[in-house]
Amino acid sequence: MNRELIGHLERLARIDLTDEERRTLTDQLTRIVEFVEKVQSVDTSGVDASPLDGRFDAGRVRDDEPAPGLDRDQALGRAPDAAGGFFRVPPVIDRGEGG
């Protein structure tokens, strides 16, 4: 992790971080990457990839029950920019089209 990568992530997320937040984020991301590398180094040969082994334990899963969702007008009313019943967001990916 370095300042350039953090700056790139800031631009992609369209956020502005303070210097302290950048240091904290750099430390956290470094620890995450180190953890992932450690997990990837574990020898899993001979370990079945399916933890359920084809069996389904219905006692561990709740019933799927419909429930009211968030009211669209309420959600859009809190959005910084909305139009036509949708959230409007600035483009994130630069497609190199000169604009």
Secondary structure by P-SEA (a helix, b strand, c coil): ccaaaaaaaaaaacccccaaaaaaaaaaaaaaaaaaaaaaaccccccccccccccccccccccccccccccaaaaaaacccccccbbbbcccccccccc
